[in-house]
Amino acid sequence: MIPSGFEYHRPENVSSAVEILKKHGDDARVIAGGHSLVPLMKLRMAEMAHLVDLQEIAELRRISFNRDNVVIGAMTTQAEIVSNGQLSSLIPILRETALLISDPQVRNMGTMGGNVAHGDPGNDMPAVMQCLDAGYTLSGPDGTRTVKARDFYESAYFTVRSDDEILTGITIPMPVMSGYAYEKQKRKIGDYAIAAAAVLIGDGKASVAFTNLSDTPVWSASASRALASGSIEQCVDCAMDAIEPQSDIRGPAEFKKHVAKVVLRRAIHKAMERTK
């Protein structure tokens, strides 16, 4: 349970961090909160010669608001999401989701950027970001670019982010639909979801996404359209066509599909109640 040797870097700005990644290429990795990477390093399932810690980069720890969008810096912690009253008022599904992530100790260190950038299909925020149609800002040697959350994930732990790019911010367009819910079924407190569903409803629109039911988070356009038209059962049917759960220690695939239907219906009814 001891990681292999590495050189530790703690840059004070994004450009310096990008330069380190550019210089060392595949031998360098970025660390934010560390909840995903550190266990892999201890098990020697992940080894790198250079570790780039983003904790000193103050510009990445921010939440800003304007009429068109909310921008969340990558190093903003889950605890800061929970405690920010203005954010909770504008986009309450973020607070609801953050409170379902592990425990207070983890939420005080775990970051938004780390949660969405890692590509772990069990992480909660990626599905919510897809539901919100958020965009991710990536900074690299060639400048910055924005990628939609719905286009970011390729397969488990693989994303469109290049090795020399850093996810620096998350942009969520405003306004957000008034009806919201994130429903998560797990075996015990702090565990990954067996299945989870994010739902937004309002103004004749809807958005539906899922956690841990495929090798990436899943946003379903057909389920969203069905729910917007008022058909809950058609939404559920479309959602089941969109997911591909795999049997594992959390249960067989058919059980996960059953749980997915349960949490989706719960999320829909809760979101509908909140529009009233």
Disulfide bonds with the S-S distance in Angstrom:
none
